[in-house]
Amino acid sequence: MTEPVALSGAPGSPYTRKMLAVLRYRRIPYRFLIVSNPAIAGLPQAKVPLLPTFYLPGPDGALEAVTDSTPLIRRFEREHAGRSLVPSRPSLAFLDALLEDYADEWLTKAMFHYRWAYDADIAKASAILPCWRGMAVPDEVLAERGRGFADRQIGRLRYVGSNEVTGPVIEASYRRFLAAFEDHLRALPYLMGRRPGASDFATYGQLTQLAEFDPTPMALTLSLAPRVTAWVGMMEDQSGVEPEDSDWVNPADPPPTLKALLAEVGRVYAPVMLANARAVTAGDAEVRAQVDGQAWTQQPFPYQAKCLKSLRDAYGALVPAERALVDAALDGTGCEPLLAA
């Protein structure tokens, strides 16, 4: 593409921040349209309005609105050479994809929970998020928009599974994640070694909110994991990194700190993803799972069932030698049931 990539989004969207950082690292020229920009009205509309929305050529050359961050990263891998986010070894690429999905589909539960479960966080989000959709309005209009936005988002907590029973499970998981990631950062600057993978940018996207915006998790992150807080600021612009293929971790000998992170994936993300897939397949009205000995309930989420299928398809496509490396890396982490037939 000769023209800069166009996308619309907002600073309060972790997926917007994920993809802006991806474009900077990949050195892909772009133009960012904040959601209040009137130019968006003349662009194609997404079937499901999510952020960020990219405006990219379709099969016939006409612009299409595209919203899913993970397929977008893979598309840019095909269309732009160099500075790849996908590890060269298929086994490591699979582990990177698993951690990317964990960040996109589980860490976002922590982000959504903290933002809409605590008064201070609700107050800040209600005051700031509506401004990004247009702040040149009277105070009373902005306040009314904030109240309406908060009411809608709090009503959606059921989709991520945040409630009085599961809230402590989500918070305990976030604390364990912080401890494991802080430990990993003592030895390596990225999840995937000495160069970032897609999982780094997915994790960064969620942490832009958890570590830098919402008051409750921001204070918690700084207290428990100062390296993680610093890492989020560093990840915003990685355009100066000059990666080498040797910078990836060795999938045959992954660091123990990476396995500790995968154990957290297996502990919380795996049982919920499996229960969600069962509920979607059965047409059930509610997802029921056990996470850390607690009953977990939420509304079924068909998209996450698709995510699980994609991971299983990727695992099934691995040649035996690479699959064996994945099996060894995941052994004992609790992730194994994700890949069972």
Beta strands, then each sheet from edge to edge (+ up, - down):
strand 1: 5-9
strand 2: 30-34
strand 3: 53-57
strand 4: 63-66
strand 5: 287-291
strand 6: 294-298
sheet 1: 2+ 1+ 3- 4+
sheet 2: 5+ 6-
end
